[in-house]
Amino acid sequence: MELMTLQGIVENGQIRLADNVRLPEKAIVYVVVPGIEISAPVRIGSPRLMHPEQAADFVKVIEEIRDAAL
């Protein structure tokens, strides 16, 4: 595999290369971004009971709505 290194900048969410650079359509490219630290995505876990043995204290409630007009 041959390798070419090009420099560009990001403007409005798109990578802009120098005006004289032409790549073929559907060319596979790899982007390496130096000097930027990306934080890990925030993960929100499912709620858990502090005392699982209390699960029997909770009752599933299903309400039926009749004649609900929009």
N, C-alpha and C positions, 0 to 999 in steps of 0.2 A: 504494500500500500504506500503510495506516495503521500507526502505531507507538505502542506503549504501553510505558513503562518501569516495571518492578516490582522491588522489592527483596525478597530472601528469604535464607535461610540453608540450609546443608547439614547435615542430621542423619541419621546412619546411612546415608549414601550417597544420600539423597533430598533434593530441593530442597523446602523448606517456605516457602510464601508466607504473608503475613498472613492471618488468619482470614477477613477480609471479602473476599478476592479469590477470584473464581470464574471459571474459564476453561472454554470449551466443550470437550467430549470431542474428542480427536484434534486439538486446536489445535496448529499448528506454532509452536514457540517457539525462540528463539535465546538462548543463555546466554553472557554476557560476564563473565569473572572478573577483576576488577581486582586488581593488586598481588600476583599469585602467579606465580612463575617455575617452569615445568615443564621438567625436564631431558629431553634427547633420549633415546630408548630405546637400550639397549645392543644393539650389533650384534656377533654372533659370526660371523666369516667362516669359510668352508670351509678346511680345512687345505691348505697348498700345500707342495710340495717346495722346499727351498732351492736345489737344483740339479736342475732338471727333466730334465736329461740322465741322471740316475740312475734314472729311472722304470723302465727295463728290469730293474733289480736287484730289483724287487718282483714277487712271484708271487701271483696270486689263489688262495686255498685254499678249497675247498668240501668240507666234510665231510658225509658222508651218515650219518644216524642211523637205524638199523633197529630195529624192535620197541620204539620208545619208548612206554612205557605211562604213562598219566597217573595 
